[in-house]
Amino acid sequence: MVHYGKKVFEMYDLIIIGGGPAGLTAAIYASRYKLKTLVLTKNIGGMAVENPEIENYPGFGKISGGELMVKIGEHAEALGTEIRREQVKSVTKDKETFKIITEYDSEFKSKALIISTGLKRRKLGVKNEDKFKGRGISYCATCDGAFFDSKDVAVIGGGDSAAVATLILSEFAKQVYLIYRRDKFKRMLPAFQEKLGKRRNVKLLFNNRVTELGGDTNLEWAKLSDGTKLKLGGLFVEIGFEPEVPFKTNFELKKDSKGFIDVDKGMKTSEQAVFAAGDITNGSNLFQQIITSASEGAMAANSAYLYLAGGV
Ligand code: NDP
């Protein structure tokens, strides 16, 4: 059961901020180490829940991201992890204790911390993007795809997220344009490229960027760099993610040149007792998969356990 609401001055061995694949797997490992563990998270499962069909998580064949993440969350809770759906506002370190304040002004304390908050969506940066956000522009095809039934829509991007969004939308929309800035895909999985090629209502527009967005109150059209003006009922921005720690701290974490939290092989950060796992780190060669996040979560929990046992 996920908890909400104010709860003050509870002390934990380990607090994990972020309940995606990394955080929830860390919770499984920490709970098996008998650490008193709390997960604080905005939503259960993170961005993995947006993928309707996962085919590369070992042991499951095909499973939706939502179902997989519910199973991982239930697994953690069955082992004793407490999960609270509260967004963290700030973390203050005082000697060897962390104080965490959430959006509901709840206050929690812990001896160690794992940060697994994932990434922030990259925005297009074209004029009127914010004006049409929620009025034709979306950043989540799984969440909003069904609203675009029988419409002409476009997806921007050339990675796996753009592929997944295009495949989802092609189930609902009349026509889906996939707009990519290069002449061929360089990041997209070949399996996705093959699937896209088989969808009759998908049109690939290479060597193109969106230069202008227009409409009255809702998005009605997008102009492309080759001069084409597409009439659109919707536009899905799927151009990747950026690392950003979404809360204040009174300590500095070392980051790499792209802003990912710098971790060692054991997921230790530059700050003692602070570990990080998943997409927000520069571990796993930036291969941002559910399994690599889960693996980093397991290692972070192990390092936290060794630290708390006085070993690191
Ligand atoms: P990626 O960073 O992999 O791809 C982003 C894409 O957007 C690139 O093609 C990039 O172009 C393009 N892009 C970036 N900025 C702009 C811009 N300003 N204007 C136009 N285009 C732009 O991000 P994804 O979200 O696709 O994937 C992130 C990670 O998540 C990857 O590791 C991916 O494998 C993983 N993932 C895996 C899935 C799976 O089912 N296995 C599903 C979804 C994501 P360019 O190519 O020119 O750089």
Boltz pocket constraint, residues with backbone or C-beta under 6 A from the ligand:
constraints:
  - pocket:
      binder: B
      contacts: [[A, 51], [A, 53], [A, 54], [A, 122], [A, 123], [A, 124], [A, 156], [A, 157], [A, 158], [A, 159], [A, 160], [A, 161], [A, 162], [A, 164], [A, 179], [A, 181], [A, 182], [A, 186], [A, 187], [A, 209], [A, 238], [A, 239], [A, 240], [A, 241], [A, 286], [A, 287], [A, 288], [A, 289]]
      max_distance: 6.0
